[in-house]
Amino acid sequence: MLNANLKSSRFVTKAKTASLGLEAFTTLQNLFYDVFMSVDSLLSVATHEPTAAFTHVTPVHDASTSHGWWRSAVIYQIYPRSFRDLNGDGVGDLAGITAELPQLATLGVDAVWLSPFYRSPQRDAGYDVSDYCDVDPLFGTLTDFDALIAEANRLNLRVIADLVPNHCSDQHVAFQAALTAGANSPERDMFIFRDGRGPDGNEPPNNWQSHFGGPAWTRVIEPSGKPGQWFLHLFDSSQPDFNWDNPAVHAEFERVLRFWLDRGISGFRVDVAHALVKAAGLPDWGGRADGNSSEGFPGQDAPMFGQPALHDIYRRWRSILEEYGPDRILCAEANVDPLPRLAQWVRPDEMHQAFNFPYLHAGLDVNRLRHIITDSLISLDAVGAPSTWVLSNHDVVRHVSRFGYDGPGPRDGDGIGPDDVQPNEHLGRRRAAAATMFMLGLPGGAYLYQGEELGLPDSSSIPGSMRQDPTFARTGGARIGRDGCRVPLPWRSSEPHSGFGSGLDPWLPQPESWPALARDKQEADPASHLNLYRRMLELRTTHRLGEGSLAWVEDYCSETSLAYLNGNTLVILNVGAEAMPLPAGETILRSSAAEVGADLLVADLLGSGETIWLTAS
């Protein structure tokens, strides 16, 4: 067993590896993986020499001196229908969230972000809103919402609401009025209606495609009973886009902001914030439907995204939030590239934060990670804004599953089906812990997605007949969609539905592995994934890493490793196939401690798929 003196002793650097002899060092690497061999024999292989000081450090970012809770906050995303079902109807609800908020306070997050809970036909899991100023009965009532806010305040947790301003439900009273009113009416001007092209207007007004597959236009039947105009929907045909060239749309959403701010919301995550304004004339687009860059079609040229007039909207919204005090925030879900362009969204008079999608999609490619982190910090520092970091959300395959593949997963990350090659969950969970620890060591804000603290994978066993994501239906099953990351959470292993709810079956089926991953099981295990997350978040606060600095430690940056200093904390990630030697310093935390137990770790080696936090010497 490792003794206390060894844990805090000095260890060899790369520069000193040669002094061990190649044979001895290789033996150490191989022995690291043999958990059945005693640690005493591992330590007898070589003598550990004190490290030299780092020879090459590249500063990137200075510690923040600006005020604002959001600059270093860890924000936890709640997907309400899958969080906790208290009334037994098979769908999560606001009362269920309120009941479990103490668990999130114990976890150590600063705020929760609620995915949509507004009135909705639920064609797209609440992102098709029919009334922005009421709670859908599926989730409860406004009284339930007020109780949630009160409990969050008691626990010192802030609450951020998801706002969906690009589109609404086709059941929204404004869209129903537009259908009835006919062409060229003020009611239709709330949305983007256009006459069709071709003979008798039988072809869509342009060639834009929906994010969910198929054309982004649907033709309506006019009050006369004849086919008439087409309306734009960048997403499902049940989600018509608002016309943000119309001042009436602006006025309506300013009313919505004030409604929720008056009820105690701490801010808004703005859904597809880059899509509200479209280019004049709605020109054809030959690039990707999601506006990401492709050959010959740079994302910045996409006519449905990132238009300059958007910034005036968010300046106005920022001024409204500031009427309620300095602690209300806006976060943009804006898939905008390159990163210096994204910085325009978080200038001092616009958004407070923007999601960092390039980081989410970087995977474990250390060269790509380094470039994105550097570019993010430099670009956002230029406008005085913090960066954010995220690894999972309700729209992507959970990172336990993504990292369970050696190389790209199936379907380019668009879900995992039962007939696809399955990820190695053990490998994925180890890598996910390392990736999360690396992320939480970075300066700035961080977002967590519900269940990632339990090490949950995507559920790949959902039968086609039970899938709910409109992507699956609109593509005839060609795209699996996002249901796998939205499966209801396991809370208590011995209860029905793993404690999600005691009544009807959950709206999506839970995998057989859920009871073993339930929160109560993990709470009782000091070495669990959950308790690793709790420790990471506690130490992140103690060491003030969110407010800290960043400098690359070139001595430990390679094609398979990445290392940075944040203040006096050294963070090293190893994605190589072999273990690597560690420098001097007291171990703060290791990502693999939850997997093999701290006493079985080789103190001077960092294993494959492992991250460590050290106090730099």
N, C-alpha and C positions, 0 to 999 in steps of 0.2 A: 504494500500500500504506500501511496505517496505521503511523505511527511511534510509538516508545515514549512520547514526550512526550504525544502526543495521547491515548493510551490512559489516561493518568492525569490529564488536564487536567479543568478544571471545565466543567460543561455546564448548559444552560439549564433552568429549571423551567417548570411550567405557567404560573406567575405571570408569567414572562418571555416567554412565547410571543408575546405581542402585539408586543414590541419587534422581532421578526424581520420582522413584516409577514405577513399571512395568505398572500399569494401565495408568498412565499419558503418559508414553513413547509410549505405544501401541496406545493410542488415537492420539498422534502426527503422528505416522506412517500412520494411517488410514486417517486422515484429509489431509495429503499431496496429496492424490489422488483426493480430492474433490475440483476441481478448482472453484466451484460455491460458496464456503464458503469464507468469507472475511479473509484476512491474519491477521487482528487484532485479530480475535478469535483464530486463530492458535497459535499466540504468547502468548496468555493468559493462555495456558494450563499448561506451566511449566516455571520455572525460569532457565536461562542458567548460569552455573558456569564456571569460567575460566578453561581452560585446563591445565593439568600438562604437563611438557616436555615429549617428546617421551621416553618411557622406554627401547625400544629395536630397534636399527637400525643396519642393516646388510650391510656394504659397499661392492660393487661389482666392480665398475669402477670409475677411476679418470677422471677428466676433461682433455680433449685433449689439448696438447700443440704443436701438429704437424701441419704443414701447408698443404694446399691442399683443394681447394674449394669443392671437392667431399666428403670430410669427414663428412660434415654436410648438404649437399645439399638436397633440395627437387626437385626431377626430375619427370616431368609430361609425361606420355606415351601418344603419339598420334598414333591412328590407322587410317592411312590416308584415307582409303576408306570410313570411317564413321565420319570423323571430320567435313568437310565443303565442299560442292560441289559448286564451283564458275562458272563452265562452263555449268551446267544444264544437265549433262548426267546421273545423278542418282548416281554417285560415287564421293566420296571426292577426292580432288586433292591438289597439292602443293600450287597453287595460293590461294586456300581456307584456307590452314594453314597460309600462309603469312598474309592474310587479318585479321585473328583473333588472331595473336600472341599478339597484345596489350591487349587482354582480359586475356591472361595467365600471362603477365607481371603484370597486375593489381591484378590478383589472388595472386601473390607473390611467384611463383616458381623460381628456379634458372636455370633450364635447361629443354629442351624437348628431349624426346627420340622418334624417328620416327620408327615405324614398317616398314617393307620392302616397298620400292617404286621403286625397280629395275625392269627392263624388266622381264616379267613373263607371262606364260599362265594363271596364276591366278587359278590354280587347288587347291591351298591351300592358297588363299588370299595373294599371294606374297612371301610366304616362299618356293616357287618353282622357283628359279631364273634362268633365261636363259642368262642374261648378267649382270654381277656385276658392270659394269662401265657405265651404262646408266640408265636413268629414263624411266619407262614404259610410253608409250603415254597415258595410262589411267589416269596417275597422272600429266603429263605435260612433261617438257623438262629439260635438264641440265641448261638452262637459267633460268627457273622457280626455280630450286634448288638454283642457285646462288643468286637470288632475296630473297629467303627465308633466306639464311645465312646472307645477308646484313641487312634485317629487324631484325633478331634475334640479330645481333651485335649492332644495333641501340638501341635495348631495353635491352641490357645487359643480354640476354638469350643465353646460350650455346646450341648447337645442337649435339645430339648423334644419330648415325645411327645404325640400326639393321643389323648385319652381320650374314649370314647363311653359315657357312663353313663345316657343316657336310654333306650336300647334295645339289644338284641343281635340276633344271628341266630336264626332259628327252628331252626337246627341246634345251638344252644347246649345243653349237657347239661341245664341247668336248665329250659329251655323244653320239651325233649323229655320230661322227667320230669313237667312240668305237664300235658302232653297225655295222658299215660298215667294219671296219678293221678285225674283226674276232678274234678267240681265241688266247691267248698268244701274242698279239700285244702290243706295247707301248701305243697305244690309250686305250686299255682295262685296262691297268695297272693304269690308272688314277682313276679307279673305282674298286669295289670289285666284280669281276666276278669269279665264281667257277663252276666246273663240278658238275652235280647232283649225288645223290646217287641212289642206286637201279638199276634194269634192265634198260639199255639204258639211265641212268641218269634222270629217270622220277620223282625222288623225290628231294625236296630241299636239298641243301648242309648241312643244320642243322635245328634244330627245332625252331629257333628264330621267334617271332611273331612281327608284326607291331604294333606300338602305335595306329594306326587307325583301328585295327582289321584285322584278317586274317594273312597269312604267310608274313614274311619279305623278301621273295624271289620271283622273277618273272623270268620265262624262256623266252629267246629271240629266235627269228627265225634267224638263221645264214644266211649270204649272199647266201649260197647254197640253201636256202629255207627249210632246215630241222631244227627241234627243236635242240637247242644247249645248251649253258651255261646259268647259272642263275646269276642275279645281286641282290645285297643286297640293301634293302630300309627299314630303320627302321621306316619310315613313309609311305606315300602313294606310290603306285607303279610308280607314275610319278615323284618320288623324289629319284633318285639313290644316294647312299652314295659314297663320295669320298674315295679314298685309301690314307690315310695319312702316309702310309709306303713308299710312292713314293715322292722323293724330288721335282719332278715337280709340285706336288700339293702345297707344301710349297711355291715354287717360285711364283706360280700364285696368291696365297692369299696375299703374301707380296706386289705384284704389286697392288692388289685391295686396300689394306690398304693405300698405298701411294697416290693412285688416289684420294681418298676421303679426306685424310689429307691435300693434296695440295689444295683442294677446301674449306677448312675451318672447317671441322668437328672437334668437340672437343673430340670425342672418339667413342667407339663402345660397344654396348650391343651384346654379342656373344651368338647366339642361340645354344641351346643344347651343350654348351661348353664342357660337360663331355663325349661326344659321338664320337669325331673325330677318336680316335684310338681304335681299337678292339684287343682283346687278340689273341695272336698267335695261329693259328690252328682253330680259330672260334669254340670253343667247345660248345656243347649243353648247354642249360640253362633251368632249370625247374621252375624258378621264374617268377615274373611279367614282362610283356613286357616293362614297363617303368623303370625297374630296382630298384624300391622301395623294401624295405625289406618285406619279407613274411616268414611264418613259414618254417624253414629249408633252406631258401635262403636269407641270408643277402645281402643287396644291394651292399656292398663293394666287393662281389664276382661276380657281374654281368659282364660277359666277354665283353659286348659292351659298358661299361661305366667306367669312372674313371681310365683309365690305366695310369701307371707312365709316359709314354712318352709324355703325354699331356703337362706336365709342361715345357718341353723343347720348345714346340711350343710357349707357352705364354711368356716364357722368351725372346724368339726372338722377338715376337710382341711388348713386353714392350720396348725393346731396340729401335725398330723402332719409336714408339710413342715419346720416349724421345729425338729423333733427332729433333722433332718439338716443344720441350719445355716441361716444367714440368706440364702443365695444361691439357694435353690430357690423356684420361683415357680408361681403359678396364673394363667392368662389365660382369661377368660370369653368364649366366643362366645355372647353374650347380646343378642338383638335386642330391646332394651327401650327404650321411649320414655316420656316425654321424657328428655333427657339428665340432668337433676337426679335422676331416678329411677335411671338407670344408675349414678350415683355411689354409691348404696347398696351396690353389688356390690363396690366397691373400698375400703371402709372399712378401717382399719388391721388389723382382725382377720379380714378375708375375702380376696378375690382381690387379687392385686398389679396386674393389668391387666384391661381389658375392651376388646374390639374396638369401634371407633368406626364403626358402620354408617352413621349419618347422614353422616359425612364421605365415605365411599366412594360414597354415592348422590348427593352434591351436584353431581357433574359439574364443569363450569366456570362455574357460575352464581356470580358473585363476591359477590352479596348473600347468597346462601344459604351460601356458604363462610364469609363473615365471621361470620354469625350462629352457625353451628355451631362454628367455632373459638373464638369468644368464650364461647359457652355451655359448651363442653367444658372449657376452661381454668378458668373461674370455678367450675363445678360440681365438678370434680375437685380443684381447689385447696382447696375447702371441706372435703374429707376427707383431704387430704394425699397424693393419688394422682396419678400422671402420666397424661397423655392418650396415646392411641395414634392413629396415622394409617395408612391403608391405601388403596390404589387398585385392587388386583386380588387375587383368590384363586381357588381351584379351583371356586367356585360361581357366578362371575359372568363375563360377557364381558370379555375382557382390555381394559385401558383404551386401548391403541392402536386397537382396533376401535371401542370406544364413542365415542372422541373423533374418529373419522373420519366422523361424521355431523354435519351442521348441523341440530341438533334431535335429538329422540329417535330411537333406532334402532328397527328392527322388533321386534315381539314383546315390547315393554316390557323388553328386556334378557334375555329368556329364550332365549338362543342366537341364532345366525344361520344360516339354511339356504341351500342353493345357489340357491333360487328367490327369495330375499329381495333387496331393494336392498342392494348391497354398500358397505361403507365405503370412503372414500378413505384408503388406508393411509399415503400420504406425509403427508397432512394430519394423520391420527391420530397418526403417530409424532412429528411436530413438537409437537403439542399434548400428547402423553403425556410427552415430555421436559420440557416446561414445567411440567406439573402435578406431576411427580415432583420437580423441583427446588424448586418452591414448597413441597411437602410436607416434603422433607428439611431445609428451613430452619426448620421449626417446632420448638419445644421439646417434648420428650417422646420416646416410643418410636415406631418405624416398622416396618411389616411390608412385605416384598417377596415377590412370588410368582415362583417359578422361571420363568425365561425372559423376564421383563419387562426385565431388563438387556440383553437382545438386541433389544429392540423387537419381540417377536413379536406378531402379531395373533392373533385367534381363527381357527381353521380352519373355514371355512364350506362346504367342498366334500365333507364326509364323507357318503357315501350312507346312506340310511336302513337298509339291510341291515347296515351295519357299526357302527351306533350302539349304545352300551353303557349310557347313562344310563337308569335305570328310568323316569324321567319321560317319555321318548319312547314307551316301550312302553305305559305305563299310560294315556296320553292318545291312543293311536292315531296318534301323530305330530303331533298338534295343537301340542304343545310340543316344541321342538327339544331343549331340555335343555343340559347343561353339557359335553358332549364336546369342543366346539370349543376350550375353554381348557385341556384336559387332554391334548392331543396330545404325544407324546414329543418331547423336545428335540433340536435339532441341535447337535452338538459339533464334528464335523470334516467339512468340506465335500466332500472327495474320497472319503470312506469310504462303504460301504453304509449306507443309512438315515441319512445325514448323521452318522454316528458314534454314533448312539444304541446300536446293537448290530450285530454282524456275522452273526447267525444268522437266525432266522425273522423274517418281517415284523412290524413293531411292532403292538401290540394295537389301536391306532388308526392309520389312514393319515396320513402326513405330507404337507403341501402341497408343491407343486413349488417354492415360494419358499424352502424351508428351507435348502438348501445355501448360498444367498447370504447368509443370516442366521446361519450357523454360527459358533460361538465362535472357532474358529481364524481364520476370515476377519476377524472383528472385532478380534481381538487384534492383528493385523498392521496395522490401520488406526487411526492416532492419533485420527482424527476420528469414530470409530464410536460407536454407541449404548452399547456395552459400556464403552468407555473414558471416555465421559461419566459413566456410573454410577460407575466407579472413582474418577474425580476428584471427583464430588459427595460420595461417602462419605468420601474422604480429607479433603476440606475441611470437611465436617460435623464430623469429629473434631477437626481442627486448630483450628477456631473455636469448638468446644464448643457447637454449636448445640442439641444435644439437651438440654443442661443449662441452656439460656439463658432469656431473658425474651421477652415479646412486647408491642409497642405498635403500634397502627395509625398509619400516617403518612397523615393525612387529605389532605395535599397531593397524594397520588398514588392515592387511593381514589376511584373513580368507578363509573359503571354498567358499565364495561368493563375496569376495572383494580383491583388490590388490592395494597397495600403494607404491610409491617410492618418494624419494627426488632426484631432479636434481638441484644441487646448492641450491638455496633458494626457489625453486618451489616445492611444494608438489602436486603430482598427485594421485588421488584416483579414482578407477573404482569400481562401484557396479553392480554386475550381479545378485544379489539376488532378490527374489520376494518382499522383504520389503525394505523400506527406512532405511538408517543408519545414525547415528549422525556424525556430522563433527567436526573436531578440530578447534582450534583457527587459525586465519589468514585472511588476506584480500583476497576476491575472485578475481581472475584474469579473469576466464572465466568458464562457465558451458556449457556442451554439450546440455542440454535441453532448454537453453534459447530461441533457435530458434523455439522450439515446443510450449511452453506455454507462452512465454514472461517473461523477467527477473523479472518483478514486481510480478508475481504470484508464483515464486519459494519460497519454504520454506527455509529460509536462513540457518538454522542449520541442515538440513537433506539433504542427498544425495539420490535421488530417484532411483528406480529400473531401470537398464539400463541407468545409467548416469555416466559421468566423470566430475570431477572438477579440475581446477588448482587453487591452493592457494599459497599465499606468506606465507611461514612457519614462525611461531613466535618462 
